[in-house]
Amino acid sequence: MTPTDKAGAAPGTLRDGRRLRIRTGDGRGVPLPLLLPALAGLAFLLVPLAGLLVRTPWHSLPGLLAGAQVWQALQLSLICATAATAVSLVVGVPLAWLLARVEFPGRGLVRALVTLPLVLPPVVGGVALLMALGRNGIVGQWLDSWFGITLPFTTAGVVVAEAFVALPFLVISVEGTLRAADPRYEEAAATLGASRFTAFRRVTLPLIAPGIAAGAVLAWARALGEFGATITFAGNFPGRTQTMPLAVYLALQSDPEAAIALSLVLLAVSIAVLAALRDRWVAAG
């Protein structure tokens, strides 16, 4: 029992009758000019999610999610997001290592270009992919004439579009982990006769594995939710290029309840991703 309770004061009040204030970690009260905007920002983020849950047709949800088109879009989304993440891992981990460990002219510019898709509007990214990899693109025309490979408006095009927007998330996460890792372990391996690649494979990779895993999860989640670049570069063809976000957009025009149900599935996936990364991104209370 606290002294306040012994004095007979009501719970949550001080001895002189004042209300207890929310306090920071150092015991000081939170100023209202900071507390009120913080609460407003929290409400701004949570109210739309609450609206989605409130408006969800729970009674008809199983029937809405049981449709063949829904599962087709979900399966395609999972396959394409996983493939895009695999592509990001294959090229992103070496790229992150290059940016973190190798000094070369223009490294800052390269890093800026790598992170450009983070701020680039996804539709613009889709147009850029068309100009580069379309049938008349600067690279796509050679792919078509030499190998007969056409990427736009195909499932492979979905993977390319998703990898384009997801790759920076992986690179940033892995590069940050590499910079935090002690390079002396790699130097010690080199003094024992290991080549730089052997040191990377046997020493560096185990050290940065948590960062790679976190970056892969973020990249996968970003790929799963991609819309603008996908619809621009790959189109919206059911069974071939229609992923979950595209299915939500299409359903919203004709069947809002189905759009809400599909959105709920993506919300559940997002919560699962956040739970998987809780140790990295959510500080312990």
C-alpha positions as a Markdown table, in Angstrom:
| # | Residue | x | y | z |
|---|---|---|---|---|
| 1 | Met | 0.0 | 0.0 | 0.0 |
| 2 | Thr | 1.4 | 3.4 | -0.9 |
| 3 | Pro | 1.5 | 6.4 | 1.4 |
| 4 | Thr | -1.3 | 8.0 | -0.6 |
| 5 | Asp | -3.5 | 5.0 | 0.0 |
| 6 | Lys | -2.7 | 5.1 | 3.7 |
| 7 | Ala | -3.8 | 8.7 | 3.8 |
| 8 | Gly | -7.2 | 7.6 | 2.4 |
| 9 | Ala | -6.8 | 9.4 | -0.9 |
| 10 | Ala | -8.7 | 8.0 | -3.9 |
| 11 | Pro | -6.7 | 5.9 | -6.3 |
| 12 | Gly | -5.0 | 7.9 | -9.0 |
| 13 | Thr | -4.8 | 11.1 | -6.9 |
| 14 | Leu | -2.1 | 12.8 | -4.9 |
| 15 | Arg | -2.5 | 13.8 | -1.2 |
| 16 | Asp | -3.4 | 17.3 | -2.1 |
| 17 | Gly | -6.1 | 16.1 | -4.5 |
| 18 | Arg | -4.3 | 16.6 | -7.8 |
| 19 | Arg | -4.5 | 13.9 | -10.4 |
| 20 | Leu | -1.5 | 11.8 | -11.2 |
| 21 | Arg | 0.1 | 12.6 | -14.5 |
| 22 | Ile | 1.6 | 10.3 | -17.1 |
| 23 | Arg | 5.3 | 10.2 | -16.5 |
| 24 | Thr | 8.3 | 9.7 | -18.7 |
| 25 | Gly | 11.1 | 7.2 | -17.9 |
| 26 | Asp | 12.9 | 9.8 | -15.8 |
| 27 | Gly | 9.8 | 10.4 | -13.6 |
| 28 | Arg | 8.9 | 13.8 | -15.1 |
| 29 | Gly | 5.4 | 14.5 | -16.4 |
| 30 | Val | 4.6 | 14.6 | -20.1 |
| 31 | Pro | 3.8 | 18.2 | -21.3 |
| 32 | Leu | 0.4 | 18.6 | -22.7 |
| 33 | Pro | 1.7 | 20.3 | -25.9 |
| 34 | Leu | 3.5 | 17.0 | -26.6 |
| 35 | Leu | 0.9 | 14.6 | -25.2 |
| 36 | Leu | -2.1 | 15.8 | -27.1 |
| 37 | Pro | -0.5 | 15.7 | -30.6 |
| 38 | Ala | 0.9 | 12.3 | -29.8 |
| 39 | Leu | -2.5 | 11.0 | -28.9 |
| 40 | Ala | -4.0 | 12.6 | -32.0 |
| 41 | Gly | -1.3 | 10.9 | -34.1 |
| 42 | Leu | -2.0 | 7.5 | -32.5 |
| 43 | Ala | -5.7 | 7.9 | -33.1 |
| 44 | Phe | -5.0 | 8.9 | -36.7 |
| 45 | Leu | -3.3 | 5.6 | -37.2 |
| 46 | Leu | -5.6 | 3.4 | -35.2 |
| 47 | Val | -9.1 | 4.7 | -36.1 |
| 48 | Pro | -8.9 | 3.6 | -39.8 |
| 49 | Leu | -7.9 | 0.1 | -38.7 |
| 50 | Ala | -10.7 | 0.1 | -36.2 |
| 51 | Gly | -13.1 | 1.2 | -38.9 |
| 52 | Leu | -12.0 | -1.8 | -41.1 |
| 53 | Leu | -12.6 | -4.2 | -38.2 |
| 54 | Val | -16.0 | -2.6 | -37.3 |
| 55 | Arg | -17.2 | -2.7 | -40.9 |
| 56 | Thr | -16.0 | -6.3 | -41.6 |
| 57 | Pro | -19.0 | -8.5 | -42.4 |
| 58 | Trp | -18.1 | -11.2 | -39.9 |
| 59 | His | -21.2 | -13.3 | -40.6 |
| 60 | Ser | -20.4 | -13.7 | -44.2 |
| 61 | Leu | -16.7 | -13.6 | -44.0 |
| 62 | Pro | -16.1 | -17.3 | -44.5 |
| 63 | Gly | -18.2 | -17.3 | -47.7 |
| 64 | Leu | -16.4 | -14.2 | -49.0 |
| 65 | Leu | -13.0 | -15.8 | -48.4 |
| 66 | Ala | -14.0 | -19.2 | -49.8 |
| 67 | Gly | -14.2 | -18.0 | -53.4 |
| 68 | Ala | -11.9 | -19.5 | -55.9 |
| 69 | Gln | -10.7 | -16.0 | -57.1 |
| 70 | Val | -9.7 | -15.0 | -53.6 |
| 71 | Trp | -7.6 | -18.1 | -53.1 |
| 72 | Gln | -6.2 | -17.7 | -56.6 |
| 73 | Ala | -5.1 | -14.1 | -55.8 |
| 74 | Leu | -3.7 | -15.1 | -52.4 |
| 75 | Gln | -1.7 | -18.0 | -53.8 |
| 76 | Leu | -0.3 | -15.8 | -56.6 |
| 77 | Ser | 0.5 | -13.1 | -54.1 |
| 78 | Leu | 2.4 | -15.5 | -51.8 |
| 79 | Ile | 4.3 | -17.1 | -54.6 |
| 80 | Cys | 5.3 | -13.8 | -56.3 |
| 81 | Ala | 6.2 | -12.1 | -53.0 |
| 82 | Thr | 8.4 | -15.1 | -52.0 |
| 83 | Ala | 10.1 | -15.2 | -55.4 |
| 84 | Ala | 10.7 | -11.4 | -55.3 |
| 85 | Thr | 12.2 | -11.8 | -51.8 |
| 86 | Ala | 14.5 | -14.6 | -53.1 |
| 87 | Val | 15.6 | -12.3 | -56.0 |
| 88 | Ser | 16.2 | -9.5 | -53.5 |
| 89 | Leu | 18.3 | -11.8 | -51.3 |
| 90 | Val | 20.5 | -13.0 | -54.2 |
| 91 | Val | 21.4 | -9.5 | -55.4 |
| 92 | Gly | 20.7 | -7.5 | -52.2 |
| 93 | Val | 23.0 | -9.1 | -49.7 |
| 94 | Pro | 26.1 | -8.7 | -52.0 |
| 95 | Leu | 25.0 | -5.2 | -52.8 |
| 96 | Ala | 24.7 | -4.3 | -49.1 |
| 97 | Trp | 28.1 | -5.8 | -48.4 |
| 98 | Leu | 29.6 | -3.7 | -51.2 |
| 99 | Leu | 28.1 | -0.5 | -49.8 |
| 100 | Ala | 29.1 | -1.3 | -46.2 |
| 101 | Arg | 32.6 | -2.8 | -46.7 |
| 102 | Val | 34.1 | -1.4 | -49.9 |
| 103 | Glu | 35.3 | 2.1 | -50.4 |
| 104 | Phe | 34.9 | 3.3 | -54.0 |
| 105 | Pro | 34.2 | 6.6 | -55.8 |
| 106 | Gly | 30.5 | 7.5 | -55.9 |
| 107 | Arg | 29.5 | 5.1 | -53.1 |
| 108 | Gly | 27.1 | 7.8 | -51.7 |
| 109 | Leu | 25.5 | 8.2 | -55.1 |
| 110 | Val | 25.1 | 4.4 | -55.5 |
| 111 | Arg | 23.5 | 4.2 | -52.1 |
| 112 | Ala | 21.1 | 7.0 | -53.0 |
| 113 | Leu | 20.1 | 5.3 | -56.2 |
| 114 | Val | 19.6 | 2.0 | -54.4 |
| 115 | Thr | 17.2 | 3.7 | -52.0 |
| 116 | Leu | 15.4 | 5.7 | -54.7 |
| 117 | Pro | 12.5 | 3.2 | -55.0 |
| 118 | Leu | 11.6 | 3.9 | -51.4 |
| 119 | Val | 10.6 | 7.4 | -52.3 |
| 120 | Leu | 9.7 | 6.9 | -55.9 |
| 121 | Pro | 5.9 | 6.7 | -56.6 |
| 122 | Pro | 5.2 | 3.0 | -57.4 |
| 123 | Val | 3.4 | 3.9 | -60.6 |
| 124 | Val | 6.5 | 5.8 | -61.8 |
| 125 | Gly | 8.5 | 2.7 | -61.0 |
| 126 | Gly | 6.1 | 0.6 | -63.1 |
| 127 | Val | 6.5 | 3.1 | -66.0 |
| 128 | Ala | 10.3 | 2.9 | -65.6 |
| 129 | Leu | 10.2 | -0.9 | -65.7 |
| 130 | Leu | 8.1 | -0.7 | -68.9 |
| 131 | Met | 10.6 | 1.7 | -70.5 |
| 132 | Ala | 13.5 | -0.7 | -69.6 |
| 133 | Leu | 12.0 | -4.2 | -69.8 |
| 134 | Gly | 9.0 | -3.7 | -72.1 |
| 135 | Arg | 9.1 | -5.2 | -75.6 |
| 136 | Asn | 10.4 | -1.9 | -76.9 |
| 137 | Gly | 12.4 | -1.1 | -73.8 |
| 138 | Ile | 16.2 | -0.5 | -73.8 |
| 139 | Val | 16.7 | -4.0 | -72.4 |
| 140 | Gly | 13.4 | -5.7 | -73.1 |
| 141 | Gln | 13.7 | -5.5 | -76.8 |
| 142 | Trp | 16.9 | -7.6 | -76.7 |
| 143 | Leu | 15.4 | -10.1 | -74.3 |
| 144 | Asp | 12.5 | -10.5 | -76.7 |
| 145 | Ser | 14.5 | -10.7 | -79.9 |
| 146 | Trp | 17.4 | -12.9 | -78.6 |
| 147 | Phe | 15.7 | -15.1 | -76.1 |
| 148 | Gly | 12.0 | -14.7 | -76.7 |
| 149 | Ile | 11.5 | -13.5 | -73.1 |
| 150 | Thr | 8.6 | -11.0 | -72.5 |
| 151 | Leu | 8.2 | -9.8 | -69.0 |
| 152 | Pro | 5.3 | -7.2 | -69.0 |
| 153 | Phe | 1.8 | -8.5 | -68.2 |
| 154 | Thr | 3.1 | -11.9 | -67.1 |
| 155 | Thr | 3.6 | -13.5 | -63.7 |
| 156 | Ala | 7.3 | -13.0 | -64.0 |
| 157 | Gly | 6.6 | -9.4 | -64.5 |
| 158 | Val | 4.8 | -9.3 | -61.1 |
| 159 | Val | 7.9 | -10.8 | -59.5 |
| 160 | Val | 10.1 | -8.2 | -61.2 |
| 161 | Ala | 7.9 | -5.3 | -60.2 |
| 162 | Glu | 7.7 | -6.5 | -56.6 |
| 163 | Ala | 11.5 | -7.1 | -56.4 |
| 164 | Phe | 12.1 | -3.6 | -57.7 |
| 165 | Val | 10.2 | -2.0 | -54.8 |
| 166 | Ala | 11.2 | -4.5 | -52.1 |
| 167 | Leu | 15.0 | -4.7 | -52.7 |
| 168 | Pro | 15.9 | -1.4 | -51.0 |
| 169 | Phe | 14.3 | -2.6 | -47.7 |
| 170 | Leu | 16.6 | -5.6 | -47.7 |
| 171 | Val | 19.7 | -3.6 | -48.7 |
| 172 | Ile | 19.1 | -1.0 | -46.0 |
| 173 | Ser | 18.6 | -3.6 | -43.3 |
| 174 | Val | 21.6 | -5.7 | -44.2 |
| 175 | Glu | 23.9 | -2.8 | -44.7 |
| 176 | Gly | 23.0 | -1.4 | -41.3 |
| 177 | Thr | 23.7 | -4.8 | -39.7 |
| 178 | Leu | 27.0 | -5.0 | -41.6 |
| 179 | Arg | 28.1 | -1.6 | -40.3 |
| 180 | Ala | 27.2 | -2.6 | -36.8 |
| 181 | Ala | 29.2 | -5.9 | -37.1 |
| 182 | Asp | 32.8 | -5.9 | -35.9 |
| 183 | Pro | 35.0 | -6.2 | -39.0 |
| 184 | Arg | 37.9 | -7.5 | -36.9 |
| 185 | Tyr | 36.4 | -11.0 | -37.2 |
| 186 | Glu | 36.8 | -10.9 | -40.9 |
| 187 | Glu | 40.3 | -9.5 | -40.6 |
| 188 | Ala | 41.2 | -12.4 | -38.2 |
| 189 | Ala | 39.8 | -14.9 | -40.7 |
| 190 | Ala | 42.0 | -13.3 | -43.4 |
| 191 | Thr | 45.1 | -13.6 | -41.3 |
| 192 | Leu | 44.4 | -17.3 | -41.0 |
| 193 | Gly | 44.5 | -17.6 | -44.8 |
| 194 | Ala | 40.8 | -17.3 | -45.6 |
| 195 | Ser | 39.9 | -15.5 | -48.8 |
| 196 | Arg | 37.6 | -12.5 | -48.6 |
| 197 | Phe | 34.7 | -14.6 | -50.0 |
| 198 | Thr | 35.4 | -17.4 | -47.6 |
| 199 | Ala | 35.5 | -15.0 | -44.7 |
| 200 | Phe | 32.2 | -13.5 | -45.8 |
| 201 | Arg | 30.6 | -17.0 | -46.2 |
| 202 | Arg | 32.0 | -18.5 | -43.0 |
| 203 | Val | 32.2 | -15.5 | -40.6 |
| 204 | Thr | 30.2 | -12.5 | -41.8 |
| 205 | Leu | 27.0 | -14.3 | -42.9 |
| 206 | Pro | 26.4 | -16.0 | -39.5 |
| 207 | Leu | 27.0 | -12.6 | -37.8 |
| 208 | Ile | 24.5 | -10.7 | -39.9 |
| 209 | Ala | 21.9 | -13.5 | -40.2 |
| 210 | Pro | 19.4 | -11.7 | -37.9 |
| 211 | Gly | 19.6 | -8.6 | -40.1 |
| 212 | Ile | 19.2 | -10.6 | -43.3 |
| 213 | Ala | 16.1 | -12.3 | -41.8 |
| 214 | Ala | 14.6 | -9.0 | -40.7 |
| 215 | Gly | 15.3 | -7.4 | -44.1 |
| 216 | Ala | 13.9 | -10.5 | -45.9 |
| 217 | Val | 10.7 | -10.2 | -43.9 |
| 218 | Leu | 10.3 | -6.5 | -44.6 |
| 219 | Ala | 11.0 | -7.1 | -48.3 |
| 220 | Trp | 8.5 | -9.9 | -48.4 |
| 221 | Ala | 5.8 | -7.8 | -46.7 |
| 222 | Arg | 6.5 | -4.9 | -49.1 |
| 223 | Ala | 6.3 | -7.2 | -52.1 |
| 224 | Leu | 3.1 | -8.7 | -50.9 |
| 225 | Gly | 1.5 | -5.2 | -50.6 |
| 226 | Glu | 2.8 | -3.8 | -53.9 |
| 227 | Phe | 0.1 | -2.3 | -56.1 |
| 228 | Gly | 1.2 | 0.6 | -58.3 |
| 229 | Ala | 4.3 | -0.9 | -60.0 |
| 230 | Thr | 2.5 | -4.2 | -60.4 |
| 231 | Ile | -0.6 | -2.9 | -62.1 |
| 232 | Thr | 1.4 | -0.7 | -64.4 |
| 233 | Phe | 4.0 | -3.2 | -65.4 |
| 234 | Ala | 2.2 | -6.5 | -65.2 |
| 235 | Gly | -1.5 | -5.5 | -65.5 |
| 236 | Asn | -4.5 | -7.0 | -63.6 |
| 237 | Phe | -5.3 | -10.4 | -65.1 |
| 238 | Pro | -7.0 | -12.9 | -62.8 |
| 239 | Gly | -4.9 | -16.0 | -62.3 |
| 240 | Arg | -1.8 | -14.5 | -64.0 |
| 241 | Thr | -1.0 | -11.1 | -62.5 |
| 242 | Gln | -3.9 | -10.3 | -60.1 |
| 243 | Thr | -2.4 | -10.2 | -56.6 |
| 244 | Met | -4.3 | -9.5 | -53.4 |
| 245 | Pro | -3.9 | -5.7 | -53.5 |
| 246 | Leu | -5.2 | -5.6 | -57.1 |
| 247 | Ala | -8.1 | -7.9 | -56.1 |
| 248 | Val | -9.0 | -5.5 | -53.3 |
| 249 | Tyr | -9.0 | -2.6 | -55.7 |
| 250 | Leu | -11.2 | -4.4 | -58.2 |
| 251 | Ala | -13.6 | -5.7 | -55.6 |
| 252 | Leu | -14.0 | -2.2 | -54.1 |
| 253 | Gln | -15.7 | -1.1 | -57.3 |
| 254 | Ser | -18.3 | -3.8 | -57.3 |
| 255 | Asp | -18.4 | -5.6 | -54.0 |
| 256 | Pro | -17.2 | -3.5 | -51.0 |
| 257 | Glu | -17.8 | -6.3 | -48.5 |
| 258 | Ala | -15.4 | -8.6 | -50.5 |
| 259 | Ala | -12.9 | -5.8 | -50.6 |
| 260 | Ile | -13.1 | -5.5 | -46.8 |
| 261 | Ala | -12.6 | -9.2 | -46.4 |
| 262 | Leu | -9.6 | -9.2 | -48.7 |
| 263 | Ser | -8.2 | -6.2 | -46.8 |
| 264 | Leu | -8.6 | -8.1 | -43.5 |
| 265 | Val | -6.4 | -10.9 | -44.9 |
| 266 | Leu | -3.7 | -8.4 | -45.7 |
| 267 | Leu | -4.1 | -6.8 | -42.3 |
| 268 | Ala | -3.6 | -10.2 | -40.6 |
| 269 | Val | -0.4 | -10.8 | -42.7 |
| 270 | Ser | 0.9 | -7.3 | -41.7 |
| 271 | Ile | 0.3 | -8.1 | -38.0 |
| 272 | Ala | 2.1 | -11.4 | -38.4 |
| 273 | Val | 5.1 | -9.6 | -39.9 |
| 274 | Leu | 5.1 | -7.1 | -37.1 |
| 275 | Ala | 5.0 | -9.9 | -34.6 |
| 276 | Ala | 7.9 | -11.7 | -36.3 |
| 277 | Leu | 9.9 | -8.5 | -36.0 |
| 278 | Arg | 8.9 | -7.5 | -32.5 |
| 279 | Asp | 12.3 | -8.1 | -31.0 |
| 280 | Arg | 13.9 | -5.9 | -33.6 |
| 281 | Trp | 11.5 | -3.0 | -34.0 |
| 282 | Val | 9.3 | -3.0 | -30.8 |
| 283 | Ala | 11.2 | -1.9 | -27.7 |
| 284 | Ala | 10.4 | -3.8 | -24.5 |
| 285 | Gly | 8.3 | -2.0 | -22.0 |
